[in-house]
Amino acid sequence: MIDLHYWPTPNGHKITLFLEEAGLEYRIVPVDIGKGAQFEPDYLRISPNNKMPAIVDHAPADGGTPISVFESGAILIYLANKTGRFFASDTRGKVHVNEWLMWQMAGLGPMTGQYGHFHVYAPEQIDYARDRYRNEVLRLLGVLDKQLRGRAFITGDDYTIADMACYPWINPYTKAPLDLSAFPDLQRWHAAIAARPATQRAYALTTKVNPDAGKPLSDEEKKVLFGQR
């Protein structure tokens, strides 16, 4: 029913988390971003910003021709509306979920990505950049920890697309781990999601799709991934 154009990165994990939780039928179409598959003309037709993930829904709710969606946040909203799951049922609840989804898209994801770049991948150590992004990520984690106080999940008792969006971006760089000891509610929330069977199934796809996951990038892969193509 759904083609998921995917590579095992935090943004890719967001979508497998949803699909596994919802039990939707889907087929993975690998997009090897280290080899530049995201720049192929066929892929650019569905993801013009040459980023991963993207989906093609061959059975959209309107019964029409297949619908393609790019950008992980847009995909989560699309799937939530399609299934009626992991999204609030009322207007105010939807606003709340959307707020935190956009918070992740605009803040937690990009800032954590920059943290990872300057701490793991940059060819030279730039102390200003390393400190700037570490401090901003820790600030954002503090915001999330505060939001989670007294709540099972980010917007309340229910697991939503806001949680699915944020979860993969919590401390994703094993070569540059952050100390999360100051964020007990975040740790509790993260552990609860990690224990979900659907989460474990989603993350088990990592080495199935990319057997080299976790290995150092080659010089050619760095050129492709970091804009030197």
NUDO-169501 format. One line per field, with one value per residue (C-alpha): x, y, z. Coordinates in pm, whole numbers, plus 50000, padded with zeros to 5 digits. Layout:
# residues N
u: (X, ...);
v: (Y, ...);
w: (Z, ...);
//
This chain:
# residues 229
u: (50000, 50274, 50625, 50860, 51174, 51401, 51747, 51806, 51857, 51660, 51423, 51379, 51306, 51016, 50820, 50899, 50789, 50448, 50408, 50499, 50269, 49979, 50033, 50013, 50131, 50444, 50744, 51086, 51262, 51620, 51766, 52140, 52219, 52592, 52593, 52377, 52053, 51862, 51978, 51843, 51580, 51313, 51356, 51356, 51012, 50871, 51123, 51240, 51457, 51669, 51610, 51490, 51233, 50942, 50639, 50408, 50061, 49911, 49574, 49493, 49174, 49018, 49053, 49248, 49594, 49889, 49991, 50355, 50463, 50806, 50934, 50909, 50671, 50435, 50447, 50354, 50060, 49946, 49960, 49788, 49503, 49485, 49454, 49290, 49559, 49835, 49680, 49425, 49059, 48967, 49084, 49269, 49442, 49556, 49698, 49896, 50037, 50123, 50304, 50541, 50581, 50687, 50911, 51097, 51111, 51234, 51449, 51536, 51613, 51818, 52010, 52091, 52197, 52439, 52566, 52637, 52804, 53052, 53120, 53136, 53183, 53353, 53708, 53837, 53743, 53572, 53519, 53264, 53040, 53080, 52987, 52708, 52521, 52587, 52442, 52140, 52064, 52088, 51854, 51602, 51628, 51554, 51242, 51125, 51205, 50993, 50706, 50714, 50677, 50354, 50282, 50330, 50394, 50468, 50109, 49948, 49846, 49847, 50139, 50132, 50325, 50496, 50659, 50752, 50916, 51119, 51226, 51486, 51657, 51737, 52111, 52145, 52525, 52704, 53039, 52931, 52696, 52529, 52485, 52108, 52127, 51977, 51662, 51488, 51146, 51298, 51489, 51175, 50978, 51258, 51290, 50913, 50914, 51227, 51046, 50752, 50751, 50684, 50990, 51205, 51073, 51134, 51494, 51564, 51536, 51858, 52107, 51870, 51861, 52216, 52454, 52726, 52527, 52754, 53074, 53284, 53188, 53421, 53560, 53329, 53025, 53118, 53139, 52792, 52632, 52790, 52730, 53058, 52896);
v: (50000, 50248, 50278, 50420, 50571, 50527, 50516, 50447, 50798, 50982, 51128, 50788, 50627, 50867, 50707, 50345, 50416, 50523, 50247, 49976, 50116, 50149, 49809, 49954, 49754, 49914, 49840, 49989, 50143, 50203, 50548, 50514, 50874, 50802, 50703, 50994, 50807, 51112, 51303, 51055, 51208, 50952, 51030, 51406, 51375, 51283, 51462, 51777, 51889, 51571, 51467, 51142, 51009, 51026, 50807, 50713, 50602, 50379, 50364, 50720, 50790, 50974, 50670, 50864, 50830, 50766, 51050, 51125, 51314, 51444, 51596, 51373, 51601, 51626, 51248, 51196, 51435, 51264, 50918, 51034, 51183, 50875, 50635, 50854, 50747, 50905, 51249, 51416, 51393, 51751, 52087, 52197, 51864, 51872, 52221, 52095, 51798, 52018, 52266, 52001, 51839, 52176, 52233, 51919, 52003, 52358, 52312, 51975, 51804, 52074, 52175, 51815, 51754, 52046, 51921, 51585, 51741, 51949, 51683, 51375, 51460, 51800, 51770, 52023, 52108, 52446, 52517, 52794, 52572, 52273, 52477, 52668, 52358, 52154, 52434, 52477, 52104, 52089, 52388, 52213, 51892, 52097, 52236, 51885, 51754, 52029, 51955, 51587, 51650, 51489, 51359, 51011, 51157, 51499, 51620, 51410, 51050, 50947, 50852, 51079, 51180, 51446, 51170, 50976, 51286, 51368, 51023, 50949, 51282, 51217, 51154, 50985, 51011, 50727, 50891, 51214, 51121, 51386, 51360, 51329, 51290, 51638, 51534, 51257, 51294, 51285, 50968, 50804, 50893, 50779, 50444, 50386, 50441, 50228, 49938, 49944, 49642, 49865, 50076, 49767, 49645, 49986, 50005, 49645, 49765, 49965, 49690, 49509, 49812, 49934, 49661, 49926, 50140, 50279, 50246, 50558, 50744, 50726, 51046, 51004, 50962, 51278, 51469, 51351, 51410, 51742, 51939, 51893, 51697);
w: (50000, 50098, 49955, 50216, 50064, 50362, 50509, 50881, 51015, 51286, 51027, 50866, 51202, 51260, 50979, 51060, 51418, 51289, 51032, 51282, 51549, 51306, 51147, 50797, 50501, 50359, 50142, 50206, 49908, 50027, 49958, 50015, 50097, 50121, 49755, 49644, 49575, 49699, 49391, 49137, 48902, 48994, 49362, 49307, 49151, 49493, 49715, 49534, 49825, 49780, 50141, 50290, 50385, 50144, 50089, 49805, 49917, 49649, 49824, 49934, 50125, 49830, 49607, 49346, 49201, 49434, 49665, 49737, 50050, 50142, 50470, 50777, 50968, 50673, 50634, 51000, 50970, 50651, 50806, 51124, 50922, 50700, 50991, 51253, 51499, 51707, 51665, 51886, 51790, 51881, 51749, 52062, 52096, 51734, 51787, 52086, 51896, 51598, 51823, 51950, 51611, 51466, 51769, 51676, 51306, 51361, 51670, 51817, 51487, 51313, 51625, 51717, 51359, 51376, 51711, 51550, 51248, 51446, 51710, 51488, 51121, 51084, 50946, 51199, 51555, 51578, 51946, 51892, 51680, 51911, 52218, 52047, 51932, 52247, 52458, 52233, 52229, 52607, 52631, 52406, 52606, 52916, 52749, 52665, 53014, 53167, 52928, 53027, 53400, 53510, 53160, 53017, 52673, 52532, 52501, 52773, 52828, 52462, 52241, 51933, 51626, 51840, 52045, 51730, 51585, 51896, 52010, 51737, 51799, 52165, 52195, 51853, 51824, 52001, 51924, 52093, 52378, 52588, 52963, 53018, 53396, 53445, 53256, 53455, 53295, 52948, 53039, 53175, 52859, 52629, 52805, 52783, 52406, 52360, 52528, 52288, 52053, 51752, 51837, 51853, 51519, 51362, 51482, 51384, 51024, 51065, 50989, 50754, 50526, 50590, 50711, 50742, 50988, 51257, 51058, 50982, 50667, 50371, 50222, 49923, 50148, 50335, 50007, 49911, 50252, 50337, 50022, 49839, 49557);
//
